[in-house]
Amino acid sequence: MEDATGRMSREEAVQLLAYATSVEHAANEYDEYAASETMELYGFADRERVVGCIGAAFIQPSELKIRHIAVLPSARGKGYGKKMVEAIQEKLHPHSIIAETDREAVGFYRSIGFNVTSLGEKYPGVERFYCQLVK
C-alpha cells in the first residue's frame, strides 16, 4: 500500500474515489488529500494494477477515521477492502478505527470485526451507521 497522491495518477485516484463518494465530488476530495498534512490517501495494488484506495485521518492521537474506501467493481469480493484496513492498521498503528457509512457497506464493516451502531436518519430518507474497530 502506497501514498496514492504520489504513486497513482490523479486520474486513477479520482476514478477510485468516485466509487466512494460521487463523480461530482471525487476530484475535490483528491485535492483535499493532496493538500492536507493530516489526511492520507493510499492506493492498494494487486501485482502492478491499482485495485483500490483508502483515505484516512487521525481525529485523535490514537483514533483513525476512514474517510473513503473504494475497490474497482471488477475487483470486489476478493478481500481487498479487508486487506486495505489491515494494511492501514499495520502502517499507522491506531488504537481504534472509526467510519461512518450507509446501509450498503454495513455488512462489509461487520464482516471484518467492526461494531456497528445506527445513527438513525441523518439525512432525509438516509440511515447512516457508525462503525468502530478497537484493538
C-alpha positions in Angstrom: 0.0 0.0 0.0 1.4 3.3 -1.1 0.6 7.0 -0.8 -1.9 7.4 -3.7 -1.1 11.1 -4.1 2.4 10.0 -5.2 2.2 6.7 -7.0 -1.1 6.8 -8.8 -2.0 9.3 -11.3 -4.6 11.9 -10.3 -7.0 10.5 -12.8 -6.7 6.9 -11.3 -7.2 8.2 -7.8 -10.2 10.3 -8.8 -11.8 7.4 -10.6 -11.4 5.2 -7.5 -12.7 8.0 -5.1 -15.8 8.4 -7.3 -16.8 4.9 -6.1 -16.6 6.0 -2.5 -18.2 9.4 -2.9 -19.6 10.6 -6.2 -18.2 11.6 -9.6 -19.0 15.3 -8.8 -17.0 15.3 -5.6 -14.1 12.9 -6.3 -11.7 15.5 -7.8 -12.2 17.9 -4.9 -11.7 15.0 -2.4 -8.5 14.1 -4.1 -7.3 17.7 -4.0 -8.0 17.8 -0.2 -5.9 14.7 0.4 -3.1 16.1 -1.8 -3.0 19.4 0.1 -3.6 18.0 3.6 -1.0 17.4 6.2 -3.4 15.3 8.4 -5.2 13.1 5.8 -3.6 10.3 3.8 -4.9 8.6 0.7 -3.4 5.2 -0.1 -3.6 3.1 -3.2 -3.7 -0.7 -3.0 -2.3 -2.8 -5.8 -2.6 -6.4 -6.8 0.5 -7.1 -8.7 1.0 -4.0 -10.8 -2.6 -2.9 -11.1 -4.2 -0.5 -8.6 -7.4 -2.0 -7.4 -8.5 0.2 -4.5 -7.8 3.1 -2.3 -8.4 4.0 1.3 -8.3 7.5 2.8 -8.0 8.2 6.4 -7.2 10.9 9.0 -6.3 10.8 12.7 -9.0 12.6 14.6 -7.3 12.0 17.9 -3.8 10.8 18.6 -4.9 7.1 18.6 -8.2 7.2 16.7 -8.2 6.9 12.9 -11.2 7.8 10.8 -11.7 6.1 7.4 -12.9 8.8 5.2 -13.1 6.8 2.0 -12.6 3.2 0.9 -13.1 2.0 -2.6 -12.4 -1.0 -4.8 -12.8 -1.3 -8.5 -16.1 -3.1 -9.4 -14.1 -5.8 -11.2 -12.0 -6.5 -8.1 -14.8 -6.5 -5.4 -15.5 -9.6 -3.3 -11.8 -10.7 -3.3 -10.9 -9.3 0.1 -9.2 -6.1 -1.0 -11.2 -3.9 1.4 -10.3 -6.0 4.4 -6.6 -6.1 3.2 -6.6 -2.2 3.0 -8.0 -1.9 6.5 -5.4 -4.4 7.8 -2.6 -2.5 5.9 -3.6 0.8 7.3 -3.6 -0.7 10.8 -0.1 -2.0 10.3 1.2 1.2 8.8 -0.4 3.7 11.2 -0.9 1.7 14.4 -4.2 3.3 15.6 -5.8 2.1 18.8 -9.2 2.4 17.1 -10.6 2.9 13.7 -13.9 4.5 13.0 -16.0 5.1 9.9 -19.4 6.4 9.0 -21.3 4.6 6.3 -24.6 3.8 4.7 -26.7 0.6 4.7 -24.9 -0.8 1.6 -21.5 -1.0 3.4 -22.6 -2.1 6.9 -22.1 -5.8 6.1 -18.5 -5.2 5.0 -17.6 -3.4 8.2 -19.3 -6.1 10.4 -17.6 -8.9 8.5 -14.1 -7.6 9.4 -14.9 -7.0 13.1 -16.2 -3.5 13.4 -19.0 -2.8 15.9 -21.9 -1.1 14.1 -24.4 1.3 15.5 -27.2 3.1 13.7 -27.1 6.9 13.7 -30.6 7.0 12.5 -31.9 9.0 9.6 -29.1 11.5 9.3 -30.4 12.9 6.0 -34.0 12.7 4.8 -34.6 9.0 4.0 -31.0 8.0 4.5 -29.9 6.0 7.5 -26.2 6.3 8.4 -24.1 4.0 10.6 -21.2 4.5 13.0 -18.6 1.7 12.8 -15.7 1.2 15.2 -12.9 -1.3 15.5 -10.8 -1.3 18.7 -7.6 -3.2 19.0 
